[in-house]
């Protein structure tokens, strides 16, 4: 799955945060580029793990009595935007 970044990027950084001034985006981008590729990868993995936990917690709140299989199907659909084919 590939994310789509809006064409109005700031400072050629690839960031499309509209509520942040361009000079701040430049500083954020520069700070990220000072990190090693491994550090940036770990940050991305941490963010994905956090997103998964947020989805799980939301589903537990919405459907606390749903069986495990149903919860897994709903989790997949919520996280990836697609229904499981089975």
C-alpha angles and dihedrals in degrees: 000000000000124000119226116227116205115249095242095083121166123238093344089284098126090240116127101188104146098190095056123081115246094245091056090048088052090053092047091049092048091050091051092049090054088064120087118254087250092055091049091048092050090049090053092048091049091051091050091050090050091049090051092051091049091052092047092049092048092050092048088054095046098043110016094163097048112122118249094257092051090048091052092050092048091046092053092047093048095046100042102025092235133102116237111257092229 
